[in-house]
Amino acid sequence: MNIIIRPTEVADAKGISELYSQPKAQRETLQLPLPSTALWQERLSNIPQGLYSYVAELDGKIVGNIGFEHSQRPRTAHCASFGIGVHDEYHGMGIGSQLIETILELADNWLNVLRIQIEVTVDNKAAIALYSKYGFEIEGEAQYSVYRDGDYVSTYYMARIKN
């Protein structure tokens, strides 16, 4: 299996739209259901400074996406956050790991980021395990912080501090 991790291009909009249209991707990310290709074309055409986006591609198909946001504010320039999604049919294949390794390389060796944070639903055990594998620790819980499938769900704040 030859997964290619590369910077996102506007031409990837259709593949990213399909990725985030998957039931698990809709449930476990903050994306709204059935995003349009036009929405993703607009997003990818106007990526703000400090936001880095990558896709995982397998046999020409977009199977993963990660957005890494490096704070541009002077007092928080040592911090960053990310959002990640993997196509439902490709879970458990190491795609999330490869995407996270890509942003950790960028953060640690090029951007001098000290703190990387993410918010994850408390019931997303696979994601919590993945983030923990890379040194992310639960710092706290935000109760009823996400609305999903007609219910409010709590999230964990997780962060990794570079040693």
C-alpha positions in Angstrom: 0.0 0.0 0.0 1.6 3.3 -1.2 -0.1 6.2 0.6 1.2 9.5 -0.6 1.0 12.5 1.8 1.1 15.8 0.0 0.0 19.4 0.3 -3.7 19.9 -0.5 -4.6 21.5 -3.9 -7.8 23.1 -5.0 -8.3 20.1 -7.4 -8.7 17.9 -4.2 -12.0 19.6 -3.3 -14.2 16.8 -4.7 -12.2 14.1 -2.9 -12.2 16.0 0.4 -16.0 16.6 0.0 -16.5 12.8 -0.5 -14.2 12.0 2.5 -16.2 14.3 4.9 -19.5 12.9 3.5 -18.8 9.5 5.0 -20.9 8.7 8.1 -18.0 8.2 10.6 -16.2 11.3 9.2 -19.4 13.3 9.7 -19.9 12.0 13.2 -16.3 12.4 14.5 -15.3 15.7 12.9 -16.8 19.2 13.2 -17.7 19.2 9.5 -21.4 19.4 8.6 -23.0 16.5 6.7 -22.7 16.4 2.9 -20.3 19.2 2.3 -20.3 20.5 -1.3 -17.4 20.4 -3.6 -17.9 24.2 -4.1 -17.6 24.7 -0.4 -14.2 22.9 -0.4 -13.1 24.7 -3.5 -13.7 28.0 -1.8 -11.9 26.9 1.4 -8.9 25.6 -0.6 -8.7 28.7 -2.7 -8.5 31.0 0.3 -6.2 29.2 2.8 -5.2 31.8 5.4 -1.6 32.4 6.5 -0.5 29.9 9.1 -2.9 27.2 7.9 -1.3 24.1 6.4 -3.4 21.4 4.7 -2.3 18.0 3.6 -4.1 15.0 2.0 -3.4 11.3 2.1 -3.8 9.8 -1.4 -4.1 6.1 -2.3 -4.3 5.0 -5.9 -5.5 8.5 -6.9 -8.2 8.7 -4.2 -8.2 11.1 -1.3 -8.4 8.9 1.8 -7.3 11.4 4.5 -7.0 15.1 5.3 -5.4 17.2 8.0 -5.4 20.9 8.6 -2.8 22.4 10.8 -3.3 25.9 12.1 -0.2 27.7 13.5 -1.3 30.7 15.6 -0.4 34.0 14.0 -0.9 36.0 17.2 2.3 37.1 18.8 1.6 35.8 22.3 0.4 32.4 21.1 2.8 31.9 18.1 4.2 28.9 20.0 0.9 27.1 19.7 -1.0 25.3 17.0 -4.0 23.1 16.5 -5.3 20.6 13.9 -8.3 18.8 12.5 -8.1 15.5 10.8 -10.4 13.1 8.9 -9.9 9.7 7.4 -12.3 8.1 4.9 -14.5 5.6 6.6 -13.3 2.7 4.4 -9.6 3.3 5.2 -9.6 3.4 9.0 -6.9 1.2 10.7 -4.4 1.5 7.9 -2.1 4.0 9.4 -3.3 7.0 7.5 -4.1 9.1 10.5 -0.6 8.3 11.9 1.1 9.4 8.6 -0.9 12.6 8.6 0.0 13.4 12.2 3.6 12.6 11.6 3.6 15.1 8.7 2.4 18.0 10.9 4.7 17.0 13.8 7.7 17.2 11.5 6.5 20.6 10.3 5.8 21.9 13.8 9.0 20.5 15.5 11.6 21.1 12.8 10.4 24.1 10.8 7.9 26.2 12.7 9.3 25.9 16.3 5.8 25.1 17.7 5.9 24.2 21.4 2.3 23.3 22.0 -0.2 21.4 19.7 -3.7 21.0 20.8 -6.9 19.3 19.6 -10.4 18.7 20.8 -11.9 15.2 20.5 -15.2 13.7 21.5 -14.9 11.7 24.7 -16.4 8.6 23.0 -13.9 8.6 20.1 -11.6 6.0 21.6 -9.7 5.3 18.4 -8.8 9.0 18.0 -7.8 9.4 21.7 -5.5 6.4 21.3 -4.0 7.8 18.1 -3.3 11.2 19.7 -1.9 9.5 22.9 0.5 7.5 20.8 2.1 10.8 19.7 2.3 12.2 23.2 -1.0 14.1 23.4 -2.5 14.1 26.9 -6.0 14.9 28.1 -5.9 18.3 29.8 -9.6 18.7 30.6 -13.1 18.1 29.5 -15.6 20.5 28.0 -19.1 19.3 28.8 -21.8 19.5 26.1 -19.4 21.2 23.8 -20.4 19.6 20.5 -23.8 19.1 18.9 -23.9 15.8 17.1 -26.7 13.5 15.8 -29.3 15.5 17.8 -27.4 15.4 21.1 -24.8 17.3 23.0 -21.5 15.5 23.4 -18.6 16.3 25.7 -15.0 16.7 24.3 -11.6 16.3 25.8 -8.9 19.0 25.3 -5.7 17.2 24.4 -2.3 18.7 23.9 1.3 17.8 23.2 4.0 19.9 24.6 7.3 19.5 22.8 10.1 18.5 25.2 
